[in-house]
Amino acid sequence: MNARIGRLFLVLAVGLVALIGMTTYWQVWARGALEARQSNVRLVYRDLEVDRGAIVTADGVVLADSVPGRLDGRDVFLRRYPEKGLAAQLVGYSSLLAGRAGLERALDPELTGATSDLAGVRNAFDRMRGDTVRGDDVVLRLVAEAQQAAMDGLRAAGGTGSVVVIDPSNGGLLVMASTPTFDPNDGLAGALEAPGSPLLNRATQGLYPPGSTFKVVTAASALDNGVVEVSTEFPAGACIETGGQELCNFNGKDPGEHDFGYALVNSVNTTMASVGIELGEERLEETMAAFGFFKRVPWDYPADQNLASGIYNRRGNQVRPGANVDEARLAIGQERLLATPLQMALVAAAVANGGQVPQPQPVLEVRAPDGTVMRRPGAAFLGRAMTTETAAQLRLLMRQVVDEGTGGAANVEGLDVAGKTGTAETGDDGLNDAWFIGFAPASAPRYAVAVLVERTAGTGGDVAAPIAADVLRALSGS
């Protein structure tokens, strides 16, 4: 072979190999990165050509669907939210400019028909042929009537807060309300500028001192670890000294001599703080971790919209277990403790469910366009927070809170309600974060609830408990 021809052949061969290699790299290994770019116009149009599945509540209310439209001369499908702000933070949005959030992002493979099952493969072939791809519909466990009751109650109480209701037996997410809210149909520019951060899902991203609702966790730890029994006696007194500072009961009240059960039902700070000191940081934090504190709650929701409850420093960073804390104030829901309404609903659900913590489950079932049920998630649990014996004792005590104590406004005729109120100071004079957590019916719980109202002049019993009652009425038909 001529030397020049040989060199030319070698150059061409190397070039061909390089071309094949580069093409393979961009089409295989780098494909995901290219498609993830916000500026990928081809990907945007491809997504808009999908007839995205609907998101529907358990009682048949359509929260999101797709309608045909035109964009730049192309046939596309545009997202519509018929109920506007009813469950906007939970459902999220699927936006041409802003991307996706909430369940729209978490359930995107099913809503777009891009799952890895046989139906997803068939949809991929339909896409290649130019046929319209129809995504699966998602039916939520959410109950629209109860969701509306929660939104109405929060607005009436001041307009800023959250309500979460979970079925303690299977984790079914029955209500997740956050106010103020926004209308995804109007785009996000207005919501970004609106007061009160309406895009924030306060149920999962709002961190608040839980106040006396956290005493349920302290009580579970103390009973499980044998530090106290319900009948353990405590002395009278309005205040104790701890950490060089005075810690007093609400309004400086002296309860007289009393037992531990009375202390929980009547929210006696001095007794619960003393129990926290005897428990010690390690045992109390072990129980907190068993309830789900210190880590993000795992469920069908974007991780970056799901904050962990726990102890936070002044810079807003979470302090891991084992740091030096004031056990007395931690035990009564103060110190640097912050919790989401979702986490506190799980505390109530664990007591209601005999000690097991359910995993939140928003999806009832996923249905293919022909109505075939593609997925029906079953119950799942995140672990055990306390023994069944301790849970049974707490159920009885929390029933007394509503019957005899600060939670009376949560009573619903024909429905035994158990609960615990909390009133956490915000640092601004006269303004509190008002809480109620509980469950019903107390003897056979179907609903575990957490209500949080921000920056109110009222208490948990005055402000949050009535909202819980309204939502429970809507759920139970009472």
FENNORSUL-V806664 format. One record per pair of residues at least 12 apart in sequence whose C-alpha atoms are under 7 Angstrom apart, sorted by the first residue. I is the first residue (numbers start at 1). GAP is how many residues later the second one is. Records with the same first field share a line. If there is no record, write none. Layout:
# FENNORSUL-V806664
I=GAP ; GAP
This chain:
# FENNORSUL-V806664
48=28 ; 29 ; 30
49=27 ; 28 ; 83
50=27 ; 62 ; 82 ; 83 ; 84
51=15 ; 26 ; 82 ; 83 ; 84
52=14 ; 59 ; 60 ; 82 ; 83
53=12 ; 58 ; 59 ; 81 ; 82 ; 83 ; 84
54=83 ; 84
55=82 ; 83 ; 84
56=82 ; 83 ; 84
57=82 ; 83 ; 84 ; 85 ; 86 ; 87
58=81 ; 82 ; 83 ; 84 ; 85
59=84 ; 85
61=83
62=20
63=18 ; 19 ; 20
64=16 ; 17 ; 18
65=14 ; 15 ; 16
66=12 ; 13 ; 14
67=12
79=15
80=105
81=103 ; 104
84=99 ; 100 ; 101
85=96 ; 97 ; 98
86=62
87=90
88=93 ; 94 ; 95 ; 96
89=13 ; 110 ; 111 ; 112
90=12 ; 13 ; 86
91=12 ; 13
92=12
93=91
102=199 ; 200
103=198
106=194 ; 195 ; 196
110=25 ; 26
111=24 ; 25 ; 26
112=22 ; 23 ; 24
113=21 ; 22 ; 23
134=235
136=230 ; 231 ; 232 ; 233
137=229 ; 230 ; 231
138=225 ; 227 ; 228 ; 229
139=224 ; 225 ; 226 ; 227
140=222 ; 223 ; 224
141=31 ; 32 ; 33 ; 221 ; 222 ; 223
142=31 ; 32 ; 33
143=31 ; 32
145=329
146=29 ; 325 ; 328 ; 329
147=28 ; 29 ; 30
149=321 ; 322 ; 325
150=13 ; 27 ; 317 ; 321
151=26 ; 28
153=314
154=25 ; 299
157=306
159=20 ; 21
160=19 ; 20 ; 293 ; 294
161=17 ; 18 ; 41 ; 291 ; 292 ; 293
162=15 ; 16 ; 17 ; 40 ; 41 ; 179 ; 289 ; 290 ; 291
163=12 ; 13 ; 14 ; 15 ; 40 ; 287 ; 288 ; 289
164=12 ; 13 ; 39 ; 177 ; 178 ; 181 ; 285 ; 286 ; 287
165=180 ; 282 ; 283 ; 284 ; 285
166=179 ; 281 ; 282 ; 283
167=279 ; 280 ; 281
168=181 ; 184 ; 185 ; 190 ; 278 ; 279 ; 280
169=184
170=188 ; 209 ; 210
171=187 ; 188 ; 189 ; 190 ; 208
172=188 ; 189 ; 190
173=187 ; 188 ; 189
176=27
178=23 ; 24 ; 25
179=19
180=16 ; 18
181=17 ; 18
182=16 ; 17
203=137 ; 138 ; 139
204=101 ; 102 ; 103 ; 136 ; 137 ; 138
205=100 ; 101 ; 102 ; 135
206=134
207=131 ; 132 ; 133
208=130 ; 131 ; 132
209=124 ; 125 ; 128 ; 129 ; 130 ; 215
210=123 ; 128 ; 129 ; 212 ; 214
211=121 ; 122 ; 123 ; 211 ; 212 ; 213
212=55 ; 120 ; 121 ; 209 ; 210 ; 211
213=207 ; 208 ; 209 ; 224
214=118 ; 119
215=116 ; 117 ; 118
217=71
218=58 ; 66 ; 113
220=166 ; 170
221=63 ; 66
222=57
223=167
224=162 ; 163 ; 166
227=52
229=31
230=29 ; 30 ; 31
231=28 ; 29 ; 30
232=27 ; 28
233=25 ; 26 ; 27
234=23 ; 24 ; 25 ; 37
235=21 ; 22 ; 23
236=18 ; 19 ; 20 ; 21
237=17 ; 18 ; 19
238=14 ; 15 ; 16
239=31
240=30
247=23
248=21 ; 22
249=19 ; 20 ; 21
261=136
265=132 ; 133 ; 135 ; 136 ; 140
266=139
269=63
272=59 ; 60
273=55 ; 56 ; 58 ; 59
274=54
276=51 ; 52 ; 55
277=50 ; 51
280=47
281=46
282=40
285=36
287=98
290=93 ; 94 ; 95
291=56 ; 66 ; 94
293=15 ; 16 ; 17
294=14 ; 15 ; 16
295=13 ; 14
296=12
299=60 ; 61 ; 62
309=29 ; 30 ; 31 ; 34
310=27 ; 28 ; 29
311=25 ; 26 ; 27
312=24 ; 25 ; 26
313=23
341=109 ; 110 ; 111
344=93 ; 106
345=92 ; 103 ; 104 ; 105
348=89 ; 90 ; 91 ; 100 ; 101
349=99
350=35
351=40 ; 43 ; 44
352=43 ; 87 ; 93
354=34 ; 37 ; 38
355=29 ; 30 ; 31 ; 32 ; 33 ; 36
356=25 ; 27 ; 28 ; 29
357=24 ; 25 ; 26 ; 27 ; 28
358=22 ; 23 ; 24
359=21 ; 22 ; 23
363=14
364=12 ; 13
365=12
395=23 ; 47
398=20 ; 21 ; 22
399=18 ; 19 ; 20 ; 43
401=17 ; 18 ; 19
402=15 ; 16 ; 17
406=15 ; 55
407=12 ; 13 ; 14 ; 54 ; 58
409=52 ; 53 ; 56 ; 57
410=55 ; 56 ; 58 ; 59
411=58
412=57 ; 61
413=65
414=64
415=25 ; 26
416=24 ; 25 ; 26
417=22 ; 23 ; 24 ; 25
418=20 ; 21 ; 22 ; 24
419=17 ; 18 ; 19 ; 20
420=16 ; 17 ; 18
421=14 ; 15 ; 16 ; 39 ; 40
422=12 ; 13 ; 14 ; 38
423=12 ; 36 ; 37
426=29
430=27
431=24 ; 25 ; 26
432=22 ; 23 ; 24 ; 25 ; 26
433=19 ; 20 ; 21 ; 22 ; 23
434=18 ; 19 ; 20 ; 22 ; 25 ; 26 ; 29 ; 30
435=16 ; 17 ; 18 ; 25 ; 29
436=14 ; 15 ; 16 ; 24 ; 28 ; 29
437=12 ; 13 ; 14
438=12
449=19
451=13 ; 17
452=12
